[in-house]
Amino acid sequence: MANLKSSLKDVRRTARRTLRNCMAKSALKTLARDVRESTGGEGAKAAAVAYVSAIDKAVKRGIVHKNRANRKKSALSAAIFGASTANG
């Protein structure tokens, strides 16, 4: 355990941030599941828009790496619009 006051504060701060990041990642996983389970139509489109928005916000806050977000969005786009249009 840390001895210095600043180190103790760093431990508390890290615990708070870790919890916040875990909650954000869990929310992303839930949104991804909603997208996978949604049927065609407006519900699927709304779920996809919410997922892309959330993943972009997670990138901005440093929770998810930019390349991972781009991979997820690309896979989502390929799933929605079909593999034929995704390949060119």
Secondary structure, DSSP 8 states (H G I E B T S, - for coil): ---SHHHHHHHHHHHHHHHHHHHHHHHHHHHHHHHHH--TTHHHHHHHHHHHHHHHHHHHTTSS-HHHHHHHHHHHHHHHH-HHHHT-
